[in-house]
Amino acid sequence: MTHSDSEPTAGEQGEKPLDPVVLERCRLVGLLFPWDMNRALELTLLKTFCLPSISGLLHQTGEFEQRPRKR
């Protein structure tokens, strides 16, 4: 299986690679339910980052603007 930007991988800090079964499940969910996955991610971002304390901290540190792929 080749790597694509949509596949989850180990993080920058050197975590161990994800289990191939988990990778396959993530790939299948993305293929079978793309609209649902996008809405779920949008709602998660909204729920988390609209809290005043979190949004203020992210704005102060510049994390949300400078490293959006981390989310």
N, C-alpha and C positions, 0 to 999 in steps of 0.2 A: 504494500500500500504506500502511495506517495504522500508526502506532506502537503497540506494546503493550509491557507490562513484560517480556515474554519475549524480545523481539527484541534482539539485541546492537546497541549504538550506540557512537558515539565517546565517549571518556571525558570527565571533567570538565576535564582539562588542555588540551583543544582539539585532540585528534588528528583526523586527517582521517576523514570518514565511511567506513564499510565499503562495499566493492564490492557492488552489488545482487545479483550472482551468489552471493556469500558469504551475504548475508542470506537469499536464497531457499533455499539449501542448509540453513542453520540452521533455517529455518522448517519445511522438509520433514522434517528429522530429528526435530524436536520433534513433528510430527504423526504420523509413521509409527512412531516408537520412543519414546513418552513414558516407559514403564516403564524401558526400558534407559537412557535419559538420566538419569532420577532416580537409579538405582542407580550409574551411573558418577560422577555428581556427589557422591553420598554417600561412595563409596569414595575419591574424590579428597580430599574434606575430611578423612576419617578418616586417610588415609595422610599427608597433609601436616601437619595441625594436631595430631596426637597425638604428634608428636615433642616430648620434654620442652623442648628449647631454644626451639622455635617457640611452643609453647603458653604457656610462661612469659613470653615476650616479648609475645605478644598479650594475655595477662592483665594484664601490667604497664601496657601502653599503653592498654588498653581498646578496642582496634581491633575485636576480634571482637564484643564486646557492643554497642558504640556505632554501628558501621557494618556490619551484617551483609550488606547488599545489595552491598557492595564485593566480597564473596567470590563 
